[in-house]
């Protein structure tokens, strides 16, 4: 059995080989988590690039994000092991400790979300909720044309972009630090075991 931080790949991003020439991996991300993740990417990028120019497409992308968030919250309560919030929501001190260890490239490897990744999931869901809530408000008679609602929508969307950038940076650092391709694991659902 390996230690959590031990590199099982002898320096590469590929899973270790086992007798017979096949890679040894375990299923971590179930199909619903992967479908949610990539659908959310598509919906957010669509909403971001359409903005004012394609109002109908922008709004439909926003509604798709709302639906995806509802499904993800429910799946976070009753879904598979690594999809559940209980598996990846950590105390702030654990998140801070993990980030400190990451700065020195000595962070423990997690099979599911690490503490920083779990915090990012929650932060992105919260910011996307704020973005879509303010966007929906802008379509109602009561809030249409209200400047602070429009500004809140724009600020929330921009903060979401900042979080996406931090998320991508974290995926890159963790992939290098633990010598595994985290993007591929979100496509295949599989990672090397602990």
C-alpha positions as CSV (number, residue, x, y, z in Angstrom):
1,X,0.0,0.0,0.0
2,X,1.3,3.4,-0.9
3,X,1.4,6.6,1.2
4,X,-1.1,9.3,0.2
5,X,1.6,11.6,-1.2
6,X,3.7,8.8,-2.8
7,X,4.2,8.9,-6.6
8,X,3.0,5.6,-8.0
9,X,3.8,6.6,-11.6
10,X,7.6,6.7,-11.4
11,X,7.7,10.3,-12.6
12,X,4.8,10.4,-15.2
13,X,1.2,11.5,-15.3
14,X,0.0,8.1,-16.4
15,X,-1.3,5.5,-13.9
16,X,1.1,2.7,-13.0
17,X,1.1,-0.4,-15.1
18,X,-0.1,-3.7,-13.7
19,X,0.6,-7.2,-15.0
20,X,-0.9,-7.7,-18.4
21,X,-0.1,-4.1,-19.5
22,X,-3.3,-2.4,-18.3
23,X,-3.3,0.7,-16.2
24,X,-4.5,0.4,-12.6
25,X,-7.1,3.0,-11.8
26,X,-10.2,3.4,-9.7
27,X,-13.5,5.1,-10.5
28,X,-13.7,8.4,-8.5
29,X,-16.0,10.8,-10.5
30,X,-19.4,9.3,-11.3
31,X,-21.1,10.1,-14.7
32,X,-23.4,12.7,-13.1
33,X,-20.5,14.6,-11.6
34,X,-18.6,14.6,-14.9
35,X,-21.7,15.6,-16.9
36,X,-22.5,18.4,-14.4
37,X,-18.9,19.7,-14.6
38,X,-18.6,19.8,-18.4
39,X,-22.2,21.0,-18.9
40,X,-21.5,23.8,-16.4
41,X,-18.3,24.8,-18.3
42,X,-20.3,25.0,-21.6
43,X,-23.2,26.9,-20.0
44,X,-21.0,29.4,-18.2
45,X,-18.8,30.1,-21.3
46,X,-21.9,30.5,-23.4
47,X,-23.4,32.9,-20.9
48,X,-20.1,34.8,-20.6
49,X,-19.5,35.3,-24.3
50,X,-23.1,36.1,-25.3
51,X,-23.7,38.8,-22.7
52,X,-25.7,41.7,-24.1
53,X,-25.3,40.7,-27.8
54,X,-27.4,37.5,-27.7
55,X,-29.8,38.1,-24.8
56,X,-32.0,35.1,-25.3
57,X,-29.0,32.7,-25.5
58,X,-27.5,34.4,-22.5
59,X,-30.6,34.0,-20.4
60,X,-31.1,30.3,-21.5
61,X,-27.5,29.6,-20.5
62,X,-28.2,31.2,-17.1
63,X,-31.3,29.1,-16.6
64,X,-29.3,26.0,-17.6
65,X,-26.8,26.9,-14.9
66,X,-29.6,27.2,-12.3
67,X,-30.9,23.7,-13.2
68,X,-27.4,22.3,-13.1
69,X,-26.8,23.9,-9.6
70,X,-30.0,22.4,-8.3
71,X,-29.1,18.9,-9.5
72,X,-25.6,19.3,-8.1
73,X,-26.8,20.3,-4.7
74,X,-29.2,17.3,-4.6
75,X,-26.4,15.0,-5.8
76,X,-24.1,16.5,-3.1
77,X,-26.5,15.3,-0.5
78,X,-27.4,11.8,-1.9
79,X,-24.9,11.0,-4.6
80,X,-21.9,8.8,-4.8
81,X,-19.2,8.9,-2.2
82,X,-16.9,11.6,-3.7
83,X,-19.8,13.6,-5.0
84,X,-21.2,14.2,-1.5
85,X,-20.4,17.5,0.3
86,X,-19.6,15.4,3.4
87,X,-16.6,14.0,1.4
88,X,-15.0,17.3,0.5
89,X,-16.2,20.2,2.7
90,X,-13.5,20.9,5.2
91,X,-13.0,23.3,8.1
92,X,-11.3,26.6,7.0
93,X,-8.2,25.6,9.0
94,X,-7.8,22.5,6.9
95,X,-8.1,24.5,3.7
96,X,-5.5,27.0,4.9
97,X,-3.2,24.2,6.0
98,X,-3.6,22.5,2.6
99,X,-2.8,25.7,0.7
100,X,0.3,26.3,2.9
101,X,1.5,22.7,2.2
102,X,0.8,23.3,-1.5
103,X,3.0,26.4,-1.6
104,X,5.9,24.1,-0.6
105,X,4.7,21.2,-2.9
106,X,4.2,18.9,0.1
107,X,0.4,18.7,0.2
108,X,-1.2,15.4,0.8
109,X,-2.9,13.7,-2.2
110,X,-6.6,13.1,-2.0
111,X,-8.5,10.6,-4.2
112,X,-11.5,13.0,-4.3
113,X,-11.5,16.7,-3.9
114,X,-8.7,18.1,-1.7
115,X,-9.6,20.7,0.9
116,X,-8.8,23.6,-1.5
117,X,-10.7,22.0,-4.3
118,X,-13.7,21.4,-2.0
119,X,-13.7,25.0,-1.0
120,X,-13.5,26.0,-4.6
121,X,-16.6,23.9,-5.4
122,X,-18.5,25.7,-2.7
123,X,-17.2,29.2,-3.7
124,X,-18.0,28.6,-7.4
125,X,-21.5,27.3,-6.6
126,X,-22.2,30.3,-4.3
127,X,-20.9,32.8,-6.9
128,X,-22.8,31.2,-9.7
129,X,-25.9,31.3,-7.5
130,X,-25.4,35.0,-7.0
131,X,-24.8,35.6,-10.7
132,X,-27.9,33.7,-11.8
133,X,-30.1,35.1,-9.0
134,X,-29.2,38.7,-10.0
135,X,-29.7,37.8,-13.6
136,X,-33.1,36.4,-13.0
137,X,-34.0,39.5,-11.0
138,X,-33.1,41.6,-14.0
139,X,-35.8,39.9,-16.0
140,X,-38.6,40.7,-13.6
141,X,-40.9,43.7,-13.6
142,X,-39.8,44.6,-10.0
143,X,-36.1,44.6,-10.7
144,X,-35.8,45.4,-14.4
145,X,-33.5,48.4,-15.0
146,X,-32.5,48.7,-11.3
147,X,-28.8,49.7,-11.5
148,X,-27.5,48.0,-8.4
149,X,-29.0,44.7,-9.5
150,X,-27.2,45.0,-12.9
151,X,-24.0,45.9,-11.1
152,X,-24.3,43.0,-8.7
153,X,-24.8,40.7,-11.7
154,X,-21.7,42.0,-13.4
155,X,-19.6,41.9,-10.3
156,X,-20.7,38.3,-9.5
157,X,-20.0,37.2,-13.1
158,X,-16.5,38.8,-13.0
159,X,-15.8,37.2,-9.6
160,X,-16.8,33.9,-11.0
161,X,-14.3,34.3,-13.8
162,X,-11.6,35.0,-11.2
163,X,-12.6,31.8,-9.3
164,X,-12.5,29.8,-12.5
165,X,-8.9,31.1,-13.1
166,X,-7.9,30.1,-9.6
167,X,-9.6,26.7,-10.1
168,X,-7.6,26.1,-13.3
169,X,-4.4,27.2,-11.5
170,X,-5.2,24.8,-8.6
171,X,-5.8,21.9,-11.0
172,X,-2.5,22.6,-12.8
173,X,-0.5,22.8,-9.5
174,X,-2.1,19.7,-8.1
175,X,-1.6,17.8,-11.3
176,X,2.1,18.7,-11.3
177,X,2.6,18.2,-7.6
178,X,0.9,14.7,-7.5
179,X,1.9,13.8,-11.1
180,X,-1.6,13.0,-12.3
181,X,-3.7,14.5,-15.0
182,X,-6.8,15.9,-13.2
183,X,-8.4,17.1,-16.4
184,X,-8.3,13.6,-17.8
185,X,-9.8,12.2,-14.6
186,X,-12.8,14.6,-14.9
187,X,-13.3,13.1,-18.4
188,X,-12.8,9.4,-17.6
189,X,-13.8,9.5,-14.0
190,X,-10.8,7.4,-13.1
191,X,-7.7,8.2,-11.0
192,X,-4.9,6.1,-9.7
193,X,-5.7,4.6,-6.3
194,X,-4.3,5.9,-3.0
